[in-house]
Amino acid sequence: MPRTRWLILLVLLLTPVFIFITVNYLASFAIPQESDFFVSWLGAYVVRIGQSPYQVAAWTAAYTTFHADWFSATSYWYPPHLALLVAPLTLLAFNQAYGLWMVLLQIAILTSLLLLMSSWKIASAKRYLLPLMLGLAVFRPTLLSVRTGQLGGMLLLAVALAIWCWEHDRWFLGGVFIAFLAFKTTFSVPILLLVTLWLLASRRWQALLGLTLMALALTVIDLPYLGQWLTALSTNDVGLLSISVGISPTIWGVAHTVCGLNQPCATILGGLGTILLAGGLAIVLCRQRRQLRPLTALSLIIPVGLLIVPYLWAYDQILLVVPITYIVQRLIERRAPFMVSALFFFAVSILAILLLMLANTLQADVWSATLSALIFGLVIWLMRFTPSERPRPILAQPIASQTPT
């Protein structure tokens, strides 16, 4: 017990120092007005002053007001409810809001790791906290998310909260949390569809009710700008999709790389890969519906969802933290050597950096899809040795008759 208390105290002391150093280090490389957070913050600012961020004139004027020369799109393209989430930060000057957002992201990411580890139910779990924090700290999607102010850290927290709630039989609340993935529709739709399929197959009606009610609430929030948002989404996303689909770290990016300029070949290859992966996983989710724990189900769904979506960037792979923690849990349960389990996350982070070096050489990041594919393969491989995750009831054994000697 004393060693555990010292470990917790060490984590509590080191975490603020780590966050302070990381924020200042990443801020020195970032150009705030070219960050994704600037787009989110500016959209919320335009709404707060009573204008529509989906109108080109208002959007352009807002960029000019804050002396931003780089335009990410002709108008705001994120859903209106995201502007509501970021709106409180528009009360601060942008640089202050940007620094605060970086701190909040790191707290959200670290909290997500702690929540995921709490579902392990392993007595020695605390021994792995610092090694996993090390792997998380140098994980490329973590660094990218914090540096550019991406929403991924908050989405990871929403998924971790959903898993924690479901592991504790709070299915309705977990459904509410998982619906927060809708804050970034560009890559979350396949994940939400697969989660919904699993919940339907396992008859988790309370979770489906929570997800549905939260989705309806977000839709109501979007109503004043719904038509304008859908128009901006179709305009901006189609343009972004046409540019990035061939370089995204997904099946579609790999298909375009393999097929070169042959568009029909890339469409057929990407579509076939998507159907095989999504269809195969759907069968597993339905057949194993009663055996899959929430952490296991999400560890299967997330890497597949990240592989089959056409539009993705490397920072979106921060959701892989979920299946990575599952793999570490399984390694511990299979009594793998301590160094193998403890440094697995760090090894994945090194692989992500090597894939970045390859991307710089090829001028395309498509092969970072290897990361999602590898994680998915390891989850499947480790599941083979644990076919039934739910504890089986212990049957009463007949009492042997005792014969006198």
N, C-alpha and C positions, 0 to 999 in steps of 0.2 A: 504493500500500500504506500509506504513512503516514497518508493521509486516512482510510482504512478503519479503521485502528487507533484514530485519534482519535474516530471516530464510535462505535465499539464502546465505548471508554472513557467517552464522554459518556453513552451509553445506560446503562451500568453504574452511573454516578454518579447519574443523574437518576431511575432507576427506584425505588430505595429512598426517595428524597425524595418522589416522586410517590405511592408507596404510603402513606407515613406521613401526608401531607397529606390524601389521599383518605379514608383510614380515619377520621381525626379529624373531617373535614368531614361524612362520611355518618353517623358515629356521633352527631353532634350533633343530627341530625334523626330518628334512628331511636329507637323504643321497643323495646328488646331483647325484652321478654316478649311483644310482639306481632309479632315477626318469624317468618318461616317456619323459620329456623334454631332458634328456641326449641322448635318442635314436634319437629324432628328430634332435637335434643339431649335433650329431655325423654323422648322415646320410648326413646332409648338408655340414659338414666339409669334409667328404670323397669325395663328388662331387666337392667341391671347389678346392681340390688338384689334381683333374683330374682322380680320380678312380671311380669305380662303387661300391656303398654300397650294391649292391645285390650279389656281389661275396664274398663267405665265407672267402677267404684268406684276402681280403682287409678289410672286416668287423672285423675279428678277430684281425688283426694287429692294427686297429684303437682303439679297446678296450684296447689292451696291451699298446699302446702309452699313453693313459690317465689313466693307472693303475686301470682300472675297472675290478673287479673280477666277477661281476654278469652279466651273459649274458641273455638278455631277449629272444633272438632268434638267430638262426645261421646266419641270415643276416637281413638287413634293410627290412621292409615289408610295410612301408607307401608309398603312391604314390610319384613319383618324384617331382610333383609340390609343395609338402609340403617342400621338401628340398630347393626349390627356395624361399619359404616364409621365412624360418629360416636362409637362407644363410647370410644375413647381420650380424646376431648375432655371426657368426663364426669368425668375425674379432676381437671379444673380447675374453679374456680368459674365460673359461667355467664358473667359479664361478661368474664372472661379468655378463655374458650373462644370467645366471640362475636368478640372483637377478633382472636384468632388465626385464626379461620375467615375473617374478612374479608381478612386478609393472604394466606392460602393461596389464596383465590379469585382475588385479583388476580394472584398469581404464576402460577396455572393459566391464566388468560385470556391473559396476556402470553406465556407459553410456547406456548400454542396458536397465537398469531399467528406466532411465530418458526418453529414447525414447519411451518405452512402455507406460509409464504414460502420455506422451504427446498426445497419441491417445485417451485418455479418454474423452476429451472435457467436463470436470467437473470443475466447478469454484473453488471448495474447494480441488482440487487434491493436492495442496502443503501441506496441513495439514497432508497428509499421507506419505510424503516423508521420514521423519526420522523413523517412525515405520517400513516402508518397508525396509529401509536400515538396520535396526536392524535385521529383519528377514533374509535378504539376507546375512548379515555378519556371522550369526551362522548357515546358511543352510549347511548341511553336504556336498552336491555336490560342493558348493562354496569352502569350506575349502579344500576338496580333490583335486579339480581342481588346485587351487593355489599352494598347497603344492607339488603336483607331477608334476606341470608344464604342465598340460593337455591342449589340444587345445580347450576344451569345452567352455571356456570363449570367445574366438574369434568367435566360431561358433554361440554362443548366440548373439553376437554383429551383426553378419551377418544376422541372422533371424530378430533381432529387426530393423535393417536398412531396410530390405526388407518390413517388416510390415509398417514402417514409410513411405517409398516410395509409397507403394500401397494405404495407407490411404490418401495420397496426390496426387493420380492419376498419379504417376510416375511409370507406370507398367513395362516399359522396364528396368529401373535401378533396380527396386525391383527384377526382374527376374535374373539380374546379381548377386545381393547379395545373393539370396537364393541358387544359384549354388555353393557358397562357402562351403556348407555342404559337397560337394564331397571331401573336404580336409581330411575327416575322413570317409571312405567308410564302416568301420566295423559296423556302426549303422545308417548311414544316408540314405541308399538306400530306405528303406520303407517310410521314411518321404518324400524324393524327389519324389517317385512314387505317393504318395497320393496328394502331392502338385500339381504335373503335372496333375493328374486327375481332381482336383478342377479347375485349370486354364483352362483346356480343356472344362469342363462342363460349366463354366461361360464365355467361349469365350474371354479370356484375351490373345489375340494373341501377343500383345507387350511383356507381361511378359514371354510368352513361347519363343518368339524370343530372349529375353535377356538371359534366362536360357540356351537355346540351343547354342547360340554363346559363352557363357562363358564355357559351357561344352566342346565345340569344341576347344576353346583356351587352356584349361587345357589338353586336349588330345594331342594337338600339342606339348605342353611343355613336355609331357610324352614320346613322340615317341622315343627318343634316348635310353630310358631304358624300354620301354613298355614290351617287351618280358621277360626281366629279372624280372621286377616287378611282372608280372602275375605269373611267376614261383615261386617267393618268396612268393607271396600272397597265392597261392594254398598250398604251403608247410607249411608255418608258421601259416596261418589262420586255416587250417584244424586241425593242431595240437592244437592250442589254443582253437578252437571251441570244439574239443573232450574233452578237459580238463574242460572248463568253462561253457559249455552249461547247465550242471546240477546244476550249482551254480549261474547262472546269475539271476538278479532280473527282470525276464521276464516270460511270459507265459510258455516258454520252461523250465525254471528253476523250476517253480512251478510244472509243469507236471512231471519232473523227480523226484522231491521230493515226490509227491503223489504216483507215480508208483514204486518208489524204484528202484530195479535193473531190472525191467521189461521194456526193451528198446522198444519193440513194443507198449506197453501201453503208454509210454511217448511220442512216436512219434505220435500216433493217437490222444492223448489228446492235445498235443501242436499244432498239425496241425489243429485240429478241432477248438480250441480256436482262432488260428490265422485267419482261414477262416471266422469265425463268426464275430470277431472284425473288420477285414479289410473289409469284405464284407458289414457289417452293416454300417460302416462309409462311404464306397463308395456310398451307397444308399443315405445317408443323404447329402453328399457333392453334389450329382447330383440333388436331389430333392430341396434342399435349396440353390442352387447355386446363385440365384439372391438376396437372403436375407442375406447371410453370409458376414459380413465384414471380411477383412483380419485377424484382431486380433482374431476373433471368429473362423475362419477356421483353423488357425494355432494352436489355443488352443485345437481344437478337434484332429488335426492330430498328434501333437507332443506326447501326452501321449500314443496314440494307436501305433505310430511308435516305441516308447520305449518299449512297451509291447510285440510286435510281433517279434522283431528282436532276433535271437538266441544268439548273442554275445553282452554282455553289462556289464558295471561295474557301480557302484553307482555314480561315478563322472560324467558319461554321463547324469545323470538325471538333470544336471544343466539347460537343456533346459526347464524343467518344470517351470522355472521362467516366461515363456510366459503365460501359462494358469493360473498360480497363480495370475498374475497381472490382467488377465481378470476376474477372480473370485472376486477379491477385487473391481474392477470396478462395477461389477454387484451388489455386496452387497451394495455399496454406492448408486447406482441408485435405489435400492429397499428400501433405507432408513433404512438399518440395523443400530443398535447402533454403535456409533463411535468406541468403544473399540473392537467390533466384527470385523469390517472391518479393522481397523488399526493393530490389533494383529493377523489377520488370518495367514499372512506369518510366523510370529513367532511361532504360534501354529503348522504349518506344519513342521517347523524346529525342534521343540521338538519331533514331531512324527518321523521324520527321525532319530533322536538320539535314540529314544526308539527302533526303528527297528534295529539300529546298535547294541544295547545291546542284542537284540534277536539273531542277527547274530553271535555275539561273543559266545553266549551260544550254538547255534546249529552248529557253525563252517561252516555256509553257509549263504549267503546274499540274498537268493531267495525271502524272504518275504518282501524285500524292493520294490518288484513289487507292493505291496499294495499302495505305495505312488502314483505311476502312475495311478493305477486303481481308487483310491479315487479322485484324481484330475479330471480325465476324467468323473467320475460319477457326480461330482459337476458342471462341465461345462455343461453337458447334463441337469441336474436338473434346473440350472439357465436359460438355454435356453428355457425351457418350458414356462417361464413367459414372454419371449420376442420373440414370434414367428416371428415377422418381424422387422428386425433391420434397414432397409432402411426407411427413413421418407416417409410417404405416402403423395401424393400431396393433397393440400387443395382444395376441390371442391368449386366452387363458389356457394353460397347459393342464391336461388331466393329471390328477394326483395318482401317482403309482401306488398300487395296493402294496401294503407292507406285509410280508409273510414272516411269521416267526421263524427264527433260526434255531 
